[in-house]
Amino acid sequence: MRTQHALGPPGLQLLLLGPSLLLLLDTALGDNQALYEREKEPAYWDAQARDTLVAALKLRPREHRAKNLILFLGDGMGVSTVTAARILKGQMEGKSGEETVLAMDSFPYLALSKTYSVDRQVADSASTATAYHCGVKANAKTVGLSARAVAYECNTTFGNEVYSVLRRAKAQGKAVGIVTTTRVQHASPAAAYAHSVSRSWYSDADLPASARRHGCVDIATQLVTNVDIDVILGGGRMYMTPKGTPDPEYPTSNSRKGDRKDRKNLIEQWLKAKPKKKSHYVWHKEQFDEINPKTTDRLMGLFEPKDMRFEVFRNNTRDPSIVEMTEKAIQILSKNPRGYFLFVEDEFQNGRVQTVKNDGLVPFSSDCCGRIDHGHHDGVAKLALTEAVMFDRAIHRASRLTRESDTLTVVTADHSHVFTLGGNTPRGNSIFGLAAKKADDSMPFTSILYANGPGYVHVNGTRANITLVDYYDQEYMQQAAVPLDSETHGGEDVAIYARGPMAHLFHGVKEQNYVAHVMAYAACLPPYKDCPPKECSYGECPHTQPASSGGRRTPASGLCPPLVGLVLWLLLK
């Protein structure tokens, strides 16, 4: 168990700030106070609600076909995580935090997703990935297979394969890509291209002898053989190279050497697979930055032997951020005139915290999940929430690089966590700060807590006094009610945010596998043939009429503009 960092009262940290930072803090506090004063007036809230209502009345569904599909997956990003990330983002900008709007918050359509799997009430990242990628619910531990497949039983693989939206998009001539902050062989991206009864069969070294005899293939091999994926960005180098191959970034590390027993170099195999296309492999940010999207057809970037580092530990001279990887992927994929499918994952979950040692190595990396997910499993909220903020920045960047008129963008999660935010905290309270009152044991507690996990620490039969440690530290482990080595997933519904063509189909409470079906229907991918019409140029659609601004068209049979004006006038009165 990690030792907490000793510190005096958190308020003493202000003494360490320089004059310029204190000035910025004063300015932010002044702005927050001014906002608080405005919020005391009913007129403030009335005006805000009227503006929101006007925008809602102007909203019209885009009922034409989507050229491009982007699926953002926040691994472990439950609703409580979204709320806490929203507050953190605002506080990072010097605001109170609660009123902040995330990029995903601005998406016009919202639904809830039921995350259970066929065999689990509280699901894992493998079965849920099969649901939102392939459109069918599955069993825990398996990827790209129906529920007829049994975990770890190789002979149940064959004949039970199910196929992802990514694979269907490629078959229709679209470009496809994967971006993840974990290893690219991790369960969430793996369900887009692989079929395996074990999410943990990363390389052939992980296959049991019985699985090899029955013809099962490791996930890394399937990455380069099942589908021609144009852009692959994330971690997972060691599963792609022959056993004993020194890692280019950590050449003296025995634990980061190549892992493959079959002596294959899958990176070279991928590079040679399409000789007529300009393909590149990079493992360092300097190489990544030199890639020109205009002259690059295919790009593989593997920046760590296993998972990429948490954002708070990322060396920004060696590893690109999720924002940078998302931008590069879109720039390369968008050259395809038929459009593209892009999957972007950030994991907010578990792994045992990856402490960076003097040699730069990250000694432990979990096999379970993404980085948001990793942080939660460790019971370390700051790691999870920082990942969530970066994830939202990637969503914002993608929104700036794409057009809502031709790109369906979906943001969702695979599952939640037993992560809570409470304690009757005052407005503007630090998201990592203390609750307003002490507990019944006369001890303070942070507003963020976990229902279970490694944060269960009792000293002489009672909870530890958290004021004796630095609960603002980036590796501080929030307290938990039940002792577990790793915090668990939560079973509640997660949100689906959507914008673009056919995004209005996301509404109400849906099964998680519905996500894949909406994306397939929106882009006219199998099994759908009775598809939405293609987008027509301005003024060309006989069943629509020009809108007043932004080039958006409204259905002629819909609420006419004079009536909208009358409704708004009555509301304002």
N, C-alpha and C positions, 0 to 999 in steps of 0.2 A: 504494500500500500504506500502511496506517495505521501511524503511528509509535507504538511502545510507550511507556508512561509510565514515566519514571525514578523510582526509589524506593530507599531504603536497605533493609536487611534487614527482612522482613515483621514480625519480632517487635517492631520499634520502634513499630509501629502501636498496641500496647497502651498505650504511654505517653500516647497521645492520648485514651484513654478516661477519662471522669469517674469519680468515686468510686462513684456508683450503678451504673454499668454494670460496673465491676469487681466490685462485690458480687454482681450477678446472675451474672457469669461464674464467680465462686468457688462460688456455690450450684450452678450447673449442673455444674461440675467435680466437686463433692462428690457430686451425684446419680449422675453417670456412674461415679465410683469405687465407690459402693455397689453399683450394678448389676453392675459388673465383679467385685466380690467374690462376689455371689450366683451369678454365672455359673460360678464355679469349682466349685460343688457340683453333682454329678450330679442331686440331687433337684430342682434348679431346672429343668433341662431335661426331666426325667421329668414333672414337674407340668405344664409348659407343653405338652408333647406330649399328655398325657392329656386336658387341657382341649380341645385341638384335635380329638382323636379323638372325644370326647363330642359336640362340635358337629357333626362330620361324620356320626356315627351318627344324629343327630336330623334331618339334612337330608332334606327331601322335595321332589321336583319339584312345581312348580305347573303342573298339566296342563290348565288352563282358558285361555280366550281372553284376550288382552291388549286392554285398552281403549285404552291409550296406548303410544306408541313413542318412545323417545329414543335417538338415535345420537350418541355422542360420538366425534369423530375427532381424534386427536392426529396432525397432519401431521408425518411424520418421526419418530414416537415409537417407536423400536425398543426392544427389551428392555433394552439397555445404558443407554438414556436413562431408562427407567423406574427402573432401579436407582439411577442417579446422582441423579435427582430425589428419590427416596425418602430418600437420605442427606442431600441438601441440605435437604429439608423438616425433617428431624430436627435438623440442625445450626442451622437458623434458629430452632428452638425451644430451643436450648441443650443438645441431647442429642448423644450420640455419632453417631447418624444411621442406622447400619446396621439397627437393630432397629425403626425407625419403620414404621408401617403407613399406606400411602396409602389414600384412599377407594376407589380401584379395586381395591386389594389385598383388600378385604373382600368383594368380589363372590364368590358361592359357586361359579360355574361358569367354566371357563377352557378355551380352545382355542388352537391356533396357526393362522395364516392364511398361505397361500402367495401371495405378492404378484406373481409374474411376470405379464406381460401377453401377449397373443397374439403380439406381435412383439418383445418385449424380455425378456431374462432379468432385468434390473434395471429396474423399471418407473418411470414418472413418476406425478405426482399426478392426471393426467387419466384415463388408462386405469384406474387403480385406483379412482377415484371412480365410473366407470361400473360397475365390478364390484360394489362394496358398495352403491351406490344402486339399480342397475337389474337386477342379478342375472346379467349376462353379462360375460365378459372381452372386452377391446377392444384397439385399437391405441393406441400412445403418441400424445400430442398431441390426441386426439379426446375429446369428451365426449358422453354420451347417445346413442352410435351403436354398432352392432355392428362386428365386425372386418371386415365387408365394406366399410366406409367407409375411405377412404384419406386420410391427413393432408394438409390444405391443398387437396384436390381437391373443390371445392364440389359438383360434380355427383354425387358419391358419397354425399351426405347423404341424399337423398330415397329413401324406401323402406327405409332402414337404421336408422330411429329405434328406440330402446328406451326403456322408460318406467320411472321411478323409483318406489320405495315411497312417496315424498312425493306424487307425482301420483296414484297409486292410492288413497292414503288420502284425498286431497281429493275424489276421485270418489265415495268412499263416505260423504261428508258430514263427515269429520273436519276439524278445524282443522289448519293446517300452518305451520311456521315455520323460519327459518334464522338462526343466530347464528354469526358468524365474526369473528376478529381480523384477517382480511385484507379485501380488497375483496370485495363480495358477488358479483362477477362472476368470481371466482377459480375455478379448475378444480374444487376439492373441492365447493363448493356448487353450481356451475354444472351438474354432472351430474344434480342433483336436478330441474332444470327446463328445461335447454337441450339442443339437439342441434346440435353444431358440429364441423366437421372441423379447427378450430383453436381451442385453448384460449385463444389470445391475441387473438381478435376481440372485445375488450371492448365497443367502440362501433363505430358505422358508419364512423368515421374509420380504423379498423384493417382494414376489409374491402378486399381488392384489387378493382380494377375488374372483373376476371373473375368474382369471387365475387358482386358486386352484380348483374352481368348474368344470372347463373344463378339468382338468387333467394335466395341465402343471407342470413341475418339475423344481426345481431350479438347477442352474449350479453346485453347490457343490455336490449335491446328484448325478448328472449325472457323476461327476468326478470319483466316486467310484462304480457306478453301470453299466454304459454303456460299458466300456472297462476295462480289467484288465491291468492297466498301471503299469509297473514294477518299474519305478523310477519317483518320483514326487518331485521336489525341487523348492522352492520359498517362497512366503509369503501367507497369507490368512488363518491363524489359526481360526479367530473368526467365520468364516462361517461354520466351521466343528464341533462345539461343542454346547451343549444346552445353551439356553439363561441364562445369569447370571453366567456362568462358569468363574472363575477368570483366567486371562491369566497367564501362568507360568513365563513370563518375567516381566510383569507389573501387579502384583497381586492387587494393590490398584487402578488401573485405571478402572473407570466405563465404559469409552468409548471403552475399548478394551476387554470387557468380551464377552463370547460366545453369538452368535446371533440367534441360531436356536429355533424356536417356537415349532417344533415337538419333542423337547427333545432328538433328536438322536445325538449320538457321531459318526460322520462319520469316524474319525480317527480309532476308535476301530473297526468299521465295515470293513474298508479296511484291517486292520491287521488280522482280523479273516476270511477274504474271501478265503484265500488260506492256509489252515492249514498245508499242506504238504511242504510248502515253508518257508524258513527262511526270515521273514519280520521284518523290524525295522522302528520305528518312532523316529525322533529326532527334537528338536527345538532350540538347542544351538550348536555352533561350536565345543565345546569340545566333545559333543556326536557325532557330525558329523565326527570329526577327528578319533574317535575310531572305526568307522565302517570299517570292513575288507571286501573289495569287493569280495575276494575269497570265503568267507563264507556267503555272503549276496545275496539273490535272489531278494528281493524287498525292496525298501527304499522310505519312505516318509519323507521329511524334510520341515517343515514350520517354518520359522525363524522370522516372524513378524506377528502381528494380521492382517494387511492389506498388503500393498506393502512393499517390502524391501527398505532399505534406499539408498539414492544416495551414490555412491562410496566415494565421498569426506566426507560424514558423517558416513560411515560404521564403526562400532566398530569391528575391526578385531579379537577381542577375543570372540565375541558373534555371529557374522554372517559370514559365508563363502562368498568368492567372487564368481563372475560368473565363473572365471577361475577354482577355486577349485570345484565348483558344476559340471561344465562340465567334468572335469577330473574324478571325482568319478562316474558320470553317465556312461561314456564310459567304465570305468573299470568293472562296474557291468553288463552292457548290452552286452559287447563283449564276455561274457562267453557263450552266446547262439550260438551253432554251425550253426544255420540257419541265423544268422545275426541280425540286429536291425535297428530300426528307432529312431532317437533322434531329438527333437525340442528344440532349444536353443534361448531364446528371451532376449534381453536387450532393455529397453525402454529409448529413448532419449528425451521423450516428457514432458508432463505437470502434474501439480498436485497442485499448490501452493507450494512454497518451504517448505521443511520439516525442520524447524529449531528445533534443539535439545535443549530441555529445561533442567533445572537442574535435574528434576526427570527422565531424559532419555527418555521421551515420545516424540513421533512425533505427534503433535496435529492435523495435517491435512493431508489427503491423498486423491488424486483425484480418481475418478472412471473411468478415461478415458483411460489410456494408460500405456506404459512402461517408463523406467527411462530416456532414451535418449529423448523420446517423452515428458516426463514430464518436463525436463529442458527447452526444446524449448517452450512449452506452457506457461511456466512462464516467458519467455523472458530472461532466465539466461543461457547464452551460456557456461559458464565454467562448470556447472553441466552436460549439454548435452554432451559436447565434452569430458569431463573426462570419462563419461560412454562409449562413443564411443571408446576411447583408450582401456579401459578394455575389451570391447566387442571384439576388434581385438586381444587382448592377449588370449582370450578364443579360438578364431579361430586358432591362432598359436599353442596353446597347443593341440587342437584337431588334428591338422595336424601332430604333433609329435607322437601322440598316435595311429594314424591310418595309413593304407597303401593306397596310391592313386590307387593302382591296384584293390582294392576290395571295396572301399568306395567312393560313390558319395557324395561330400560335396557341398552344395549350400548356398551362402550368398546373402541375398537380404533385401529389406525394404518393408513395407506395403504402405508407402506414404512418402512424403517429408514435408517440413515446409517452411514458408516464411522467411527464414534465408538467409542472404546475406553476402558476403565477398568481399570488394572492397576498393576504396579510393586511388588507385595509391600508395600503401604502398611500401617502399623499401624492398629489399631482406633481410630476417632475422628479419623483424619487428615482435615484439611480436604479436601472433595471437590475443591477447586481448588488444593490444595497439591502439594508435591513428593513424588516417590517416595522410598522409604527409602534407596536407594543410588544412586550415580552410574552413568552409562552407561559403556560401554567406551572412550568418548572422554574420560573423566574429567570430563564435564559433567553437571550435574543435569538432571532432566526432571520435568515434572508428571505426575501419575498419569493425567490425562485427555489423550489424544492423538487425532489423526485420521490415517487411513491416507493421505489425500490432501487437497489443498486449499491455500488461500492462506497457511497457516501454515508452509510450507516456506521457511525463511529461513536462508541460509548466509552467513557472513562469513569471508572469506579461506579458503574451502574447508571450513569446519567449521560446526557448529551455533552459533547465538548463545548466549551465556551468559545464561540467563533470570533469574539472580539480580540482574542489572543493571536489570531492569524490574519493574514491579508486576504480577505474575501473578495478583493478586487483583482487578485492575481489571475493571470490568464490560465493557470492550471489549477485554480481553486476548485475543489470538488464539493459541490453543494450537498447538504445533508439529505439522507434518505430514510424512509420509515422502516423498510425491510432490508435486511442484509443479503445482498447478492453480489457475486463477483462482477457481473455485468448487468447494467440496467436493461429492462426489457422494453419491447415494443408496446404501444398502446393499441387498443382494439377499436377505438371510436372512428367515425367517418372522417375523411379528409376532404379538403376543398379542391375543386377544379375551377380554374380561371381560364377564360377563353376570349379571343378576339379574332376577327377576320371572317372569311367566308364560312357560312354554316355554323358559326360559333354559337348561334342562338339555340342550337340543338342541345347544348349543355344547360340544363335547368332541372330543378327539383333534386330528388335523391335517386341516384343510379347505381347499378352494379359497376364495379371497377372495370370489367371487360368492355363496357359500353364505350370507353375512351377510344379504343382501337377501331371500333365500328364507325364512330363519327368521323374519325380521320380518314378512314378508307372511303366512306361515302362522299365526304367533302371533296376528295381528290379523284373520285371515280376509279377506285382500285377494287380488285376482286374482294368479295364476291359480288359487288354492286355493279349493275349494268344500267339500271334506270336512274341515271345520275343527274345532279344539278346541271343547268345549262352553263356553258362557258361564259366568262365575263365578256360583256360587249362594250364597245367603245361608247363614249359619252354621246347620248342622243340616239343611239342605234337600236335600243331595246323598245319595241312597240308597247310592251306592258308596263313601262316605267316612264316617269316624267322627271325632268331635271330638279334637283334640290336647290335650295337658295345659296348654298355655299359648299366648298370643299369637293365639288364634283360628284357628291353622293346623290343617288337617285332614290326616290321613294315610290312605292307601288301606287299605281293610279287608283287602285281600288281602296287604298288606305285612307286614313283620316286626312281630309284636305287641309291645305295651309290656312284658309280663313277660319275653319273650325278650330284648328290648333290655337290660332291667335285669340279666338273668343274664350277658349278654355283657360289659356294663360291669363287673360285679362280678368276673368272671374276669380281665378285663384289669387292674383295679386290684390284684387279688391278685398 
